[in-house]
Amino acid sequence: MPIEDLIHPFLKHYTAAPQWVKSTLGGAYARIPAGLRYGAKYAEFMAEIESSADVPWLRQRADEKLMATLRWAASTVPASSPLAVASKRDRSPDELLAEFPLLPKEDIKADTSRYISRAMGAKTHLLTHTGGSTSVPMKLYLEKYVSRSKDFAYNGTFDTIAGIRTGDTILALRGRTVPGADKPGGPIWMFDPIKSYLHLSSDHLEAEHMPRYVEAARQWKPTFIHAFPSALVPLAKWLQANPAPDITERIRCVQLFSENIYDYQVELIREVFGCPVLLDYGHSERAVKAISTPGDPRYFFWPLYGKVELIDFDGRPITQPGVLGEIVGTGFDNKVMPLIRYRTGDLAMWSSAPNLVRPGFPVVDRIEGRLQEFLVCSDHRLVSICTIGAAHFEELASADRMQFEQTAPGRAVLKVLSENDLSSRAKEALAAGIRAKTQGGLEIEVVRVDEIARTVSGKHKLLVQKLDLSNYLGAAHLDTEEQAA
């Protein structure tokens, strides 16, 4: 049983502890071997990843995992039971996969129980929530002692590809709330020795706070960066205007997560830090995962993590390069709630260039998904909507969709599309959670609505921002249509 899963419920107490407690306890825990921390399944996943260079074996193993997932779902998951007979016929994994219907988020939310395996007891269930950054928050279940071990294996491999070694410190701008940052003069960074993370508050992205970030970087000497693009770009622009070569020249690689990123942003980050910029694509549902590499900016999907498809707007498979389609994923290694042909809502197109970097990996040129947007706090700080989404508010699990709308600094309306109105207690909990996540900078009014309009392209916007952001953060980026073109 992984130690990591046993102590995970106490993470919030560890994070809130004083720095000397984190340094002492976290430093000791970091010395425990990975196999003990992450368990036997971690070793199995690492062995699969390390064998992926053998392309014939990789393809065979991917087919085996796909077939096992489909047959498990057909025999134990109520929603897939109509495929039970078909799963026993002699056919290829891809042929059987095509028998399964596409799975939109709305179907899962309508009756989550239909997608949970009858063969897995409650003790194997690991409850989680999507963050809402795609505007459709959702409750789902992972497999305890398996899913998190898989995450550690794949995320650790991405770090290895980036060049991270034991002893490297990582500057992290990924939505982590820093305890005490809401108090005047309080800390806006903290150091976690477990993964050697220097966490910077994503809620303090204005120029006035940047010298304190630079001071922290000089103290801890990070050599890599993990960040949301929308959180890193303001820091990069500040460093562009206020050069600190002792910090920027030390950075060997930047890894970006969770959001779209545009070419002009990559160019800025490369110019400022003078190093490769790698991209990660994944989601809370753990259906598929992709990364770019130092020698190739395209997205390479891990074949043993899950099966990736692209479909057109009529739901038909796309096989030819250069045609935009929706990413559909079938996740492996989750017997509790296997997601089959899950519609992510993100868009991509198959690459036409040969794959010489990671043979056997499906490749797309770029992924068009969650847009970067900001909310304006009462003190005119800008907070990324992705930071809000990272909170995973349980009160929104029953909502069909959600959308923020802002017309004044420090205040926003959270529109919730649901059959029934949220209770007063749930609304108060949401308001308190967002107030805490923004360090007291944002008050929200939660209202139930009957409709949330789509964009012209048919996607849902998580934030309708009616303020001119250039009035609040001249140093930060602003994703206009001209910039994104």
C-alpha positions in Angstrom: 0.0 0.0 0.0 1.6 3.3 -1.1 2.6 5.6 1.8 1.7 8.5 -0.4 -2.0 7.5 -0.5 -2.1 6.9 3.3 -0.8 10.3 4.2 -2.6 12.3 1.4 -5.6 13.2 3.6 -3.2 15.1 5.8 -1.7 17.2 2.9 -3.8 20.3 3.8 -2.4 20.3 7.3 1.2 19.9 6.0 0.7 22.8 3.6 -0.7 25.1 6.3 2.2 24.3 8.7 5.1 26.8 9.2 8.0 26.6 6.9 10.3 25.0 9.5 7.7 22.1 9.9 7.6 21.6 6.1 11.4 21.7 5.9 11.8 19.1 8.7 9.0 16.7 7.9 9.0 17.1 4.2 12.8 16.8 4.1 12.6 13.5 5.9 9.8 12.2 3.8 11.7 13.1 0.6 14.4 10.7 1.5 12.1 7.7 1.5 12.6 5.6 -1.7 10.1 6.2 -4.5 9.0 2.5 -4.5 7.9 2.7 -0.8 6.3 6.1 -1.3 4.3 5.2 -4.4 3.8 1.5 -4.1 4.1 -1.6 -6.3 1.9 -0.3 -9.0 4.3 2.6 -9.5 7.1 0.1 -10.3 4.8 -1.6 -12.8 4.0 1.7 -14.6 7.6 2.7 -14.7 8.5 -0.7 -16.2 5.9 -0.2 -18.9 7.2 3.3 -19.6 10.8 2.2 -19.8 9.8 -0.5 -22.3 8.0 1.9 -24.6 11.1 2.3 -26.9 10.4 -1.2 -28.2 7.7 -0.2 -30.8 6.3 -3.7 -31.6 6.0 -4.5 -27.9 4.5 -1.0 -27.3 1.7 -1.5 -29.9 1.0 -5.0 -28.6 0.8 -3.9 -25.0 -1.4 -0.9 -25.9 -3.8 -3.3 -27.7 -3.8 -5.6 -24.7 -4.6 -2.7 -22.3 -7.4 -1.4 -24.5 -9.0 -4.8 -24.9 -8.8 -5.5 -21.2 -10.4 -2.1 -20.4 -13.2 -2.6 -22.9 -14.0 -6.2 -21.7 -13.9 -5.1 -18.0 -16.3 -2.2 -18.7 -18.6 -4.4 -20.8 -18.8 -7.0 -18.0 -18.9 -4.9 -14.9 -20.1 -1.3 -15.7 -23.9 -0.8 -16.1 -23.6 1.8 -18.9 -21.5 -0.6 -21.0 -23.4 -3.8 -20.3 -25.1 -3.7 -23.8 -21.6 -4.5 -25.2 -21.1 -7.6 -23.1 -21.9 -10.0 -25.9 -19.9 -8.0 -28.5 -16.9 -8.0 -26.2 -16.7 -11.8 -26.3 -16.5 -12.0 -30.1 -13.2 -12.5 -31.9 -12.4 -9.0 -33.1 -9.6 -6.4 -32.8 -9.5 -3.9 -29.9 -10.2 -1.0 -32.4 -13.2 -2.9 -33.8 -14.6 -3.4 -30.3 -13.9 0.2 -29.4 -15.9 1.4 -32.3 -18.9 -0.5 -30.9 -18.9 1.8 -27.8 -20.9 5.0 -28.0 -19.2 8.4 -27.5 -19.4 9.5 -23.8 -20.1 13.2 -23.1 -19.6 14.7 -19.7 -23.4 15.4 -19.5 -24.1 11.7 -19.5 -21.8 11.0 -16.6 -23.2 13.9 -14.6 -26.8 12.7 -15.3 -26.2 9.4 -13.5 -22.6 8.8 -12.3 -23.5 5.4 -10.8 -24.0 3.9 -14.3 -20.3 4.4 -15.0 -18.9 2.8 -11.8 -17.9 -0.9 -11.9 -20.1 -3.2 -9.9 -17.1 -5.4 -9.2 -15.1 -2.8 -7.3 -16.0 -2.2 -3.6 -16.3 1.2 -2.0 -12.8 0.8 -0.4 -11.3 1.0 -3.8 -13.0 4.3 -4.7 -11.0 7.5 -4.8 -13.4 10.4 -5.1 -12.2 13.4 -7.1 -13.7 16.4 -9.0 -12.8 18.0 -12.2 -11.6 21.6 -11.6 -14.3 23.3 -13.7 -11.8 24.9 -16.1 -13.7 23.5 -19.0 -17.0 25.0 -17.5 -18.4 21.5 -16.8 -17.5 20.6 -13.2 -18.0 16.9 -12.5 -17.6 14.2 -9.8 -15.8 11.1 -10.7 -13.9 8.2 -9.1 -10.3 7.0 -9.6 -8.9 3.7 -8.3 -7.3 3.9 -4.9 -3.6 2.9 -4.7 -3.4 2.8 -8.5 -4.4 6.1 -10.1 -2.1 8.3 -8.1 0.8 5.9 -8.5 0.2 6.1 -12.2 0.3 9.9 -12.0 3.6 9.9 -10.2 5.1 7.5 -12.7 4.1 9.6 -15.8 4.7 13.0 -14.3 8.1 11.9 -13.0 9.0 10.6 -16.5 8.0 14.0 -18.0 10.4 15.6 -15.4 13.1 13.2 -16.5 12.6 14.0 -20.2 12.9 17.7 -19.2 16.2 17.0 -17.5 15.2 17.3 -13.9 17.5 15.4 -11.5 17.6 14.7 -7.8 18.7 17.9 -6.0 17.1 20.3 -8.6 14.7 22.9 -7.2 11.5 23.6 -9.2 9.9 27.0 -9.3 6.1 26.3 -9.3 3.3 28.7 -10.4 0.4 26.3 -10.6 -2.4 27.8 -8.5 -1.1 26.7 -5.1 -2.5 29.0 -2.3 0.3 30.1 0.0 -0.8 30.2 3.7 -0.7 33.7 5.1 -0.5 35.5 1.7 -3.8 37.2 2.3 -2.4 39.1 5.3 -0.6 42.5 4.8 3.1 41.7 4.4 2.4 38.0 4.6 4.5 35.4 2.7 3.7 35.0 -1.0 5.9 31.9 -1.5 6.7 28.7 0.3 9.2 25.9 -0.1 8.1 22.2 -0.1 11.2 19.9 0.2 9.2 16.8 -0.7 9.4 17.6 -4.4 11.8 20.5 -4.1 9.0 22.9 -5.1 9.4 26.7 -4.6 5.7 27.5 -4.7 4.9 31.1 -5.7 1.4 32.5 -5.1 -0.5 32.7 -8.3 -2.7 35.4 -6.8 0.1 38.0 -6.7 1.1 38.6 -10.3 1.5 42.4 -10.2 4.8 44.2 -10.7 4.9 45.3 -7.0 5.2 41.7 -5.9 7.8 40.5 -8.4 10.9 41.6 -6.4 9.8 39.3 -3.6 9.5 36.4 -6.1 13.0 37.3 -7.3 14.3 37.3 -3.7 12.8 33.8 -3.1 14.4 32.6 -6.4 17.8 33.9 -5.3 17.4 32.1 -2.0 16.3 28.7 -3.3 18.0 28.8 -6.8 15.4 26.9 -8.9 16.7 25.3 -12.1 13.3 24.3 -13.6 9.9 25.9 -13.8 6.4 24.2 -13.6 3.6 26.7 -14.3 0.3 27.6 -15.7 1.1 29.8 -18.8 -1.2 32.6 -17.6 0.7 32.8 -14.3 4.2 32.6 -15.7 3.8 35.2 -18.5 3.5 38.2 -16.2 6.7 37.1 -14.3 8.5 36.6 -17.7 7.4 40.1 -18.9 8.6 41.6 -15.6 12.0 39.8 -15.9 12.2 41.0 -19.5 11.9 44.6 -18.3 14.0 44.0 -15.2 16.7 41.5 -16.1 18.0 39.1 -13.4 20.4 36.9 -15.2 21.5 35.1 -12.0 17.9 33.7 -12.0 17.0 33.3 -15.6 20.3 31.8 -16.8 20.0 29.1 -14.1 16.7 27.8 -15.6 17.3 24.8 -17.8 13.7 24.0 -18.8 10.1 25.3 -18.4 7.2 22.9 -18.3 3.7 24.3 -18.9 0.4 22.7 -17.7 -3.4 23.0 -17.9 -4.0 25.8 -20.4 -3.7 26.7 -24.0 -0.5 28.4 -24.8 0.2 30.6 -27.9 3.3 30.9 -30.0 4.0 34.4 -28.9 4.0 33.3 -25.2 6.4 30.4 -25.9 8.7 32.9 -27.7 8.6 35.3 -24.7 9.4 32.5 -22.2 12.2 31.2 -24.4 13.7 34.6 -24.8 13.6 35.4 -21.1 14.8 32.1 -19.8 16.8 30.9 -22.8 15.8 27.3 -22.5 13.4 24.7 -23.9 9.6 25.1 -23.2 7.8 21.8 -22.9 4.0 21.3 -22.8 1.8 18.9 -20.9 -1.7 17.9 -21.8 -3.9 16.0 -19.3 -7.0 16.3 -17.2 -8.6 15.2 -13.9 -10.4 12.4 -15.7 -7.1 10.7 -16.5 -8.3 9.5 -19.9 -5.3 10.5 -22.0 -2.0 12.3 -21.5 0.4 14.0 -23.9 3.7 15.9 -23.7 6.0 17.7 -26.0 9.8 17.1 -26.1 12.9 19.3 -26.1 13.3 18.5 -29.8 9.7 18.6 -31.0 7.0 21.1 -29.9 4.1 18.8 -31.0 2.0 16.8 -28.5 2.9 13.1 -28.2 0.2 10.9 -26.5 1.4 8.1 -24.2 0.0 4.9 -25.8 -0.1 3.0 -22.5 -1.8 5.7 -20.6 -5.0 5.7 -22.7 -6.3 5.4 -26.2 -6.7 8.7 -28.1 -9.1 9.4 -31.0 -10.1 12.4 -32.9 -13.7 12.8 -34.1 -15.4 15.4 -36.4 -18.4 17.5 -35.4 -20.7 14.6 -36.5 -18.9 12.1 -34.2 -17.1 10.3 -37.0 -13.4 9.3 -36.6 -10.8 11.5 -38.1 -7.7 9.6 -39.4 -6.2 12.1 -41.9 -3.7 14.8 -40.8 -4.7 18.5 -40.8 -8.4 18.1 -40.0 -9.5 19.7 -36.7 -11.4 17.4 -34.4 -12.4 16.7 -30.8 -10.1 14.7 -28.6 -11.8 11.5 -27.3 -10.0 9.4 -24.7 -10.4 5.9 -23.3 -8.5 5.7 -20.1 -6.6 2.6 -18.9 -5.8 1.4 -15.3 -9.0 2.6 -13.6 -11.2 -0.4 -12.8 -13.5 1.7 -10.6 -14.7 4.0 -13.3 -13.3 3.3 -16.7 -14.1 6.1 -19.1 -14.7 4.7 -22.6 -14.6 7.1 -25.6 -14.8 10.1 -23.3 -15.4 13.4 -25.1 -12.9 16.0 -23.6 -14.2 19.0 -25.5 -10.7 19.9 -26.5 -9.7 20.2 -30.2 -6.6 19.0 -32.1 -5.5 17.7 -35.5 -3.2 14.8 -36.4 0.3 15.8 -37.5 1.4 15.2 -41.0 5.1 15.3 -40.2 6.9 12.0 -39.5 7.3 11.0 -35.9 11.0 10.4 -35.4 11.2 11.5 -31.8 8.9 8.9 -30.1 7.9 6.2 -32.6 4.6 4.5 -31.8 3.1 7.6 -30.1 0.1 9.3 -31.7 1.1 13.0 -32.5 -1.0 16.1 -32.9 0.3 19.5 -34.0 -1.3 21.5 -31.2 -4.3 21.3 -28.8 -7.0 24.0 -28.6 -8.7 23.8 -25.3 -9.1 25.7 -22.1 -8.6 29.4 -22.7 -6.5 31.6 -20.4 -8.7 34.2 -18.7 -8.4 36.4 -15.6 -10.6 37.7 -12.8 -9.9 41.2 -11.3 -9.6 41.3 -7.5 -10.7 44.3 -5.4 -7.1 45.5 -5.1 -6.7 45.1 -8.9 -4.7 41.9 -8.7 -5.4 39.5 -11.6 -6.1 35.9 -10.8 -6.1 33.2 -13.5 -9.4 31.4 -14.0 -7.3 28.2 -14.1 -6.3 29.0 -10.5 -10.0 29.1 -9.5 -10.6 25.9 -11.4 -7.8 24.2 -9.4 -9.9 24.5 -6.3 -12.1 21.5 -7.3 -15.2 22.8 -5.4 -17.4 19.8 -4.4 -20.5 22.1 -4.2 -20.4 22.4 -8.1 -20.3 18.6 -8.7 -24.1 18.5 -9.4 -24.1 21.5 -11.7 -24.5 21.0 -15.4 -22.3 24.0 -16.3 -20.9 27.1 -14.7 -19.7 30.4 -15.9 -18.2 33.5 -14.2 -19.2 37.0 -15.3 -17.4 40.1 -14.1 -18.3 43.8 -14.6 -16.6 45.3 -11.6 -13.2 44.7 -9.8 -13.5 42.4 -6.8 -17.0 41.2 -7.6 -18.3 38.5 -10.0 -21.4 36.5 -10.6 -21.1 32.7 -10.8 -23.9 31.4 -13.0 -24.7 27.8 -12.3 -26.8 25.8 -14.8 -28.6 23.1 -12.8 -32.0 21.6 -12.3 -32.3 22.8 -8.7 -30.9 25.8 -7.0 -27.9 25.3 -4.7 -28.6 25.6 -1.0 -27.7 28.7 0.9 -25.0 26.7 2.7 -23.5 25.5 -0.6 -23.5 29.1 -1.9 -21.8 30.4 1.2 -19.2 27.6 1.0 -18.5 28.5 -2.6 -18.2 32.2 -1.8 -15.9 31.4 1.1 -13.8 29.1 -1.0 -13.3 31.5 -3.8 -12.6 34.3 -1.3 -9.9 32.2 0.2 -8.5 31.1 -3.1 -8.1 34.7 -4.2 -6.6 35.8 -0.9 -9.7 37.8 0.0 -9.8 39.6 -3.4 -13.0 38.4 -4.9 -16.6 38.2 -3.7 -19.1 36.2 -5.8 -22.8 36.0 -6.1 -24.0 32.5 -7.0 -27.1 32.4 -9.2 -28.9 29.5 -10.9 -29.6 30.0 -14.6 -31.6 28.1 -17.2 -29.1 28.6 -20.0 -25.4 29.4 -20.6 -24.7 30.4 -24.1 -22.1 28.8 -26.3 -19.4 30.6 -28.3 -19.7 30.8 -32.1 -17.4 27.7 -32.3 -19.8 25.8 -30.1 -17.6 25.8 -27.0 -18.4 27.0 -23.5 -16.6 30.0 -21.9 -15.8 29.7 -18.2 -15.5 33.4 -17.9 -17.3 36.4 -19.5 -14.9 39.2 -18.7 -16.4 42.7 -19.3 -13.5 44.6 -17.8 -10.6 46.0 -19.9 -7.8 44.0 -18.3 -5.1 46.3 -19.8 -6.2 48.8 -17.2 -5.2 46.5 -14.4 -2.0 44.8 -15.4 0.0 46.4 -18.1 2.9 44.0 -17.7 0.8 40.9 -18.1 -0.3 39.3 -21.3 -3.8 39.8 -22.7 -5.0 37.1 -25.2 -6.6 39.2 -27.9 -7.6 37.7 -31.2 -4.7 39.6 -32.8 -2.1 38.1 -30.4 -3.5 34.6 -30.8 -3.5 34.7 -34.6 
